[in-house]
Amino acid sequence: MHSGLVSKSIRFSDRHGVSGWTIGNRSALTNEKVKFKSAGILSSLCLYFDEPASNEQYSLYEMMYNMPFIHRAFNLTYKSPPELFIPIQNLRFVKKNNSTESWFCAEICDKKYQSQHTLNKLPATFEKDNGITDKFIIRKKKRFRWHSGKANKTANLSRLTNYHRAVRKDIYCIQGRGRTWYIKRSVDIGQTIIERKTATLIFATLHKLSELSRYSPDKLNKHFTCFHNWVLNDFLELSLYQFIDTIASEITGNEFVIPNNR
C-alpha cells in the first residue's frame, strides 16, 4: 500500500486513517462501525481516488453491500436489499463518424437487465443508445473531443484521461478467472449507496476485522457462527486478491490476468 502511494507521489502519514467500534450486544454487521478519518494511509488512498475522507461513518453491512465481488453472497444472505451491480460487457470508447464527438459505452447482454426499470436505476449521467436497435447499449451522456492528426495526440489523450477519470466512478470490476465488469446503480433504493472504489472499502473492512481479532476475538468468533458467516468467509477469501489486483494496476497502468486463462 505504501509503495502504491509513493509511486503516485501521494503524501501520507503512518497512521491507518480509519477507526472502528461496536454498538449493541447482538452479533450483526450493522453493529460494527467504521470511520474514515481525515488523515492517514486510508485518507491518502481516498485522495488518490478523488473520494472524501472527512470522518464519514459506515457499518460493515453497508460496506460489504457495496463490494461487487461478494455482492451475490450478500444478496443471498440478506434477502431484502436490491441488487446494486448491473453486469456489462464490451466496454469501449467510441467516436462518431465524421465528427470529433466521442463517448464511453457498454453493452447489457443479460436480458434480465434489458428494461426501462434498469435504465431508471442507472446513474443520471448515463442513457440508452436508441440508435442501436439490435443490442442493448448504454452510454455516458457527456462527450469528449477526439481530433484527427498526430499533432492532436497529446491534447486528445489529456481529454480522454479526464473523461476516463469520470467514467471510472460508476464502473466496477471483479478479477477472477476472467475480468467481469459492472455499472453501479445510484438511484435511491432504500439502502446506503457508498460512492467509493472497492479498494478503499476493502482496506477499511480489513482494518475493522483486524481490530476485532486483536481486541475482541470473542465478538469476531460470534460473527462466524451467525447466518452471515458466508459473507465474511467470501470477503476474507477474495478481498486480498481483489485489492492487490487494483493496486498493481494503478501502479503499473497494466491489466493483470491469471496465467493460462484465455
C-alpha positions as CSV (number, residue, x, y, z in Angstrom):
1,M,0.0,0.0,0.0
2,H,2.8,2.4,0.9
3,S,4.6,1.7,-2.4
4,G,1.4,2.4,-4.3
5,L,1.0,5.9,-2.7
6,V,4.7,6.6,-3.1
7,S,4.6,5.7,-6.8
8,K,1.8,8.2,-7.4
9,S,3.6,10.9,-5.3
10,I,0.7,10.9,-2.8
11,R,1.7,12.1,0.7
12,F,0.6,10.1,3.7
13,S,1.2,9.7,7.4
14,D,1.9,6.4,9.1
15,R,-1.5,6.4,10.8
16,H,-4.1,4.0,9.4
17,G,-6.6,6.7,8.8
18,V,-9.5,4.6,10.0
19,S,-11.0,3.5,13.3
20,G,-13.9,1.3,14.4
21,W,-16.2,0.5,17.2
22,T,-19.1,-1.8,18.1
23,I,-22.6,-0.8,19.2
24,G,-25.2,-3.1,21.0
25,N,-24.7,-6.6,22.1
26,R,-26.1,-8.5,19.1
27,S,-23.6,-10.0,16.6
28,A,-24.6,-8.1,13.5
29,L,-22.7,-6.5,10.7
30,T,-24.9,-3.4,11.2
31,N,-23.5,-3.0,14.7
32,E,-19.8,-2.9,13.5
33,K,-19.0,0.7,12.7
34,V,-16.1,2.2,10.8
35,K,-14.9,5.8,10.5
36,F,-12.9,7.2,7.6
37,K,-10.6,9.7,9.2
38,S,-9.2,12.9,7.6
39,A,-5.5,11.8,7.9
40,G,-3.6,8.6,7.4
41,I,-3.0,5.9,4.8
42,L,-6.7,5.3,4.0
43,S,-7.4,9.0,3.6
44,S,-4.5,9.3,1.2
45,L,-5.8,6.4,-0.8
46,C,-9.2,8.2,-0.8
47,L,-7.5,11.3,-2.1
48,Y,-5.9,9.3,-4.9
49,F,-9.4,8.0,-6.0
50,D,-11.0,11.5,-5.6
51,E,-13.0,10.4,-2.7
52,P,-13.8,12.2,0.6
53,A,-12.2,11.3,3.8
54,S,-13.7,13.6,6.4
55,N,-14.9,11.3,9.2
56,E,-17.6,9.5,7.2
57,Q,-19.1,6.6,9.1
58,Y,-20.4,3.3,7.7
59,S,-21.3,-0.1,9.1
60,L,-19.7,-3.4,7.9
61,Y,-23.1,-4.2,6.5
62,E,-23.1,-1.1,4.3
63,M,-19.6,-1.5,3.1
64,M,-20.0,-5.2,2.2
65,Y,-23.2,-4.4,0.4
66,N,-21.2,-2.1,-1.8
67,M,-18.5,-4.6,-2.8
68,P,-19.1,-6.3,-6.2
69,F,-17.0,-9.4,-5.6
70,I,-19.2,-10.5,-2.6
71,H,-22.4,-9.0,-3.8
72,R,-24.0,-12.3,-4.8
73,A,-23.2,-13.9,-1.4
74,F,-24.5,-10.8,0.3
75,N,-27.8,-10.7,-1.5
76,L,-28.4,-14.4,-1.0
77,T,-27.7,-13.9,2.8
78,Y,-29.7,-10.8,3.2
79,K,-32.9,-11.1,1.1
80,S,-34.2,-7.6,1.2
81,P,-31.5,-5.3,-0.3
82,P,-31.9,-4.7,-4.1
83,E,-29.2,-5.7,-6.4
84,L,-26.6,-2.9,-6.8
85,F,-24.4,-4.0,-9.7
86,I,-25.6,-4.5,-13.3
87,P,-23.3,-6.7,-15.5
88,I,-21.9,-5.0,-18.6
89,Q,-19.7,-6.2,-21.5
90,N,-17.8,-4.8,-24.5
91,L,-16.8,-1.6,-22.7
92,R,-15.3,0.9,-25.1
93,F,-14.7,4.5,-26.1
94,V,-16.2,5.3,-29.5
95,K,-16.1,8.2,-31.9
96,K,-18.9,9.3,-34.2
97,N,-18.2,9.1,-37.9
98,N,-17.1,12.3,-39.5
99,S,-17.1,14.1,-36.1
100,T,-14.8,14.7,-33.2
101,E,-17.6,13.7,-30.8
102,S,-16.6,10.7,-28.6
103,W,-18.0,8.9,-25.6
104,F,-18.0,5.8,-23.4
105,C,-20.5,3.0,-24.0
106,A,-21.1,-0.6,-22.9
107,E,-23.5,-3.5,-23.6
108,I,-26.0,-5.0,-21.3
109,C,-26.2,-8.6,-22.6
110,D,-28.3,-10.2,-19.9
111,K,-31.9,-9.9,-20.9
112,K,-32.8,-9.8,-17.2
113,Y,-31.5,-6.2,-17.2
114,Q,-32.6,-5.0,-20.6
115,S,-35.5,-2.9,-19.4
116,Q,-36.6,0.6,-18.6
117,H,-36.5,-0.4,-14.9
118,T,-32.8,-0.9,-15.2
119,L,-32.4,2.4,-17.0
120,N,-34.2,4.2,-14.2
121,K,-31.7,2.9,-11.7
122,L,-28.6,3.9,-13.7
123,P,-26.5,7.0,-12.8
124,A,-28.2,10.1,-14.2
125,T,-25.1,10.6,-16.4
126,F,-26.0,7.5,-18.5
127,E,-28.6,6.8,-21.1
128,K,-29.6,4.1,-23.6
129,D,-28.3,4.4,-27.1
130,N,-31.5,4.2,-29.0
131,G,-29.6,4.5,-32.3
132,I,-28.6,0.8,-31.9
133,T,-31.6,-1.5,-32.1
134,D,-30.0,-5.0,-32.2
135,K,-28.2,-4.6,-28.9
136,F,-28.9,-3.0,-25.5
137,I,-26.2,-0.3,-25.4
138,I,-25.8,2.2,-22.6
139,R,-23.6,5.3,-22.9
140,K,-22.4,8.2,-21.0
141,K,-24.3,11.4,-21.9
142,K,-21.3,13.6,-21.6
143,R,-18.9,13.7,-24.6
144,F,-15.3,14.5,-25.2
145,R,-13.5,15.6,-28.3
146,W,-11.0,13.5,-30.3
147,H,-9.4,15.3,-33.2
148,S,-7.6,13.5,-36.0
149,G,-3.9,14.1,-36.8
150,K,-0.7,13.4,-34.9
151,A,-0.4,17.0,-33.8
152,N,-3.5,16.5,-31.6
153,K,-2.3,13.3,-29.9
154,T,-1.3,14.9,-26.6
155,A,-4.4,17.0,-26.2
156,N,-6.6,14.0,-27.2
157,L,-5.0,11.8,-24.6
158,S,-5.4,14.5,-21.9
159,R,-9.1,14.8,-22.7
160,L,-9.6,11.1,-22.7
161,T,-7.7,10.7,-19.4
162,N,-10.0,13.3,-17.7
163,Y,-13.1,11.7,-19.2
164,H,-11.9,8.3,-18.1
165,R,-11.5,9.5,-14.6
166,A,-15.2,10.5,-14.5
167,V,-16.3,7.2,-16.1
168,R,-14.5,5.0,-13.6
169,K,-16.5,6.4,-10.7
170,D,-19.5,4.4,-11.9
171,I,-17.8,1.3,-13.3
172,Y,-16.6,-1.6,-11.2
173,C,-14.9,-5.0,-12.0
174,I,-14.1,-8.3,-10.4
175,Q,-10.9,-10.1,-11.2
176,G,-11.1,-13.9,-11.2
177,R,-10.7,-16.5,-14.0
178,G,-11.7,-13.6,-16.2
179,R,-12.4,-9.9,-15.6
180,T,-16.1,-9.1,-15.3
181,W,-17.5,-5.5,-15.4
182,Y,-20.4,-3.8,-13.7
183,I,-22.1,-0.4,-13.6
184,K,-23.4,0.5,-10.2
185,R,-26.9,1.8,-9.5
186,S,-27.0,5.3,-8.0
187,V,-30.8,6.0,-7.5
188,D,-32.2,5.9,-4.0
189,I,-33.1,2.2,-3.3
190,G,-33.6,2.4,0.4
191,Q,-30.1,1.3,1.2
192,T,-26.8,3.1,1.6
193,I,-25.0,3.5,-1.7
194,I,-21.4,4.3,-1.0
195,E,-19.7,6.1,-3.8
196,R,-16.2,4.7,-3.2
197,K,-13.8,2.4,-5.0
198,T,-13.8,-1.2,-3.8
199,A,-10.1,-0.9,-2.7
200,T,-10.9,1.7,-0.1
201,L,-13.8,-0.3,1.3
202,I,-11.6,-3.4,1.4
203,F,-8.9,-1.5,3.4
204,A,-11.4,-0.2,5.9
205,T,-13.2,-3.5,6.3
206,L,-9.9,-5.4,6.8
207,H,-8.9,-2.9,9.4
208,K,-12.1,-3.3,11.3
209,L,-11.9,-7.1,11.3
210,S,-8.2,-7.0,12.4
211,E,-9.2,-4.8,15.3
212,L,-11.9,-7.3,16.3
213,S,-9.4,-10.2,16.0
214,R,-6.9,-8.4,18.2
215,Y,-9.0,-6.8,20.8
216,S,-12.3,-8.7,20.8
217,P,-11.7,-12.2,19.4
218,D,-14.8,-13.4,21.2
219,K,-17.0,-11.0,19.3
220,L,-15.3,-11.8,16.0
221,N,-15.9,-15.5,16.6
222,K,-19.6,-14.9,17.1
223,H,-19.8,-13.4,13.6
224,F,-18.5,-16.6,12.2
225,T,-21.2,-18.7,13.9
226,C,-24.0,-16.4,12.6
227,F,-26.0,-16.7,9.4
228,H,-23.8,-14.0,7.8
229,N,-20.6,-16.1,8.2
230,W,-20.8,-16.9,4.4
231,V,-20.4,-13.2,3.6
232,L,-17.4,-12.9,5.9
233,N,-15.8,-16.0,4.6
234,D,-16.1,-14.9,1.0
235,F,-14.7,-11.5,1.9
236,L,-11.6,-12.9,3.6
237,E,-11.1,-15.4,0.8
238,L,-11.4,-12.9,-2.1
239,S,-10.6,-9.4,-0.8
240,L,-6.8,-9.6,-0.7
241,Y,-6.6,-10.7,-4.3
242,Q,-9.0,-8.0,-5.5
243,F,-7.1,-5.4,-3.5
244,I,-3.7,-6.4,-4.9
245,D,-5.1,-6.5,-8.4
246,T,-6.4,-3.0,-8.1
247,I,-3.2,-1.6,-6.6
248,A,-0.9,-3.4,-9.0
249,S,-3.0,-2.0,-12.0
250,E,-2.9,1.5,-10.5
251,I,0.9,1.4,-10.0
252,T,1.8,0.0,-13.4
253,G,-1.1,1.1,-15.6
254,N,-1.4,-2.5,-16.8
255,E,-4.1,-5.1,-16.6
256,F,-3.3,-8.4,-14.9
257,V,-4.8,-11.8,-15.7
258,I,-4.4,-15.3,-14.3
259,P,-1.8,-17.3,-16.4
260,N,-3.2,-19.8,-18.9
261,N,-6.6,-18.0,-18.8
262,R,-8.0,-17.4,-22.2
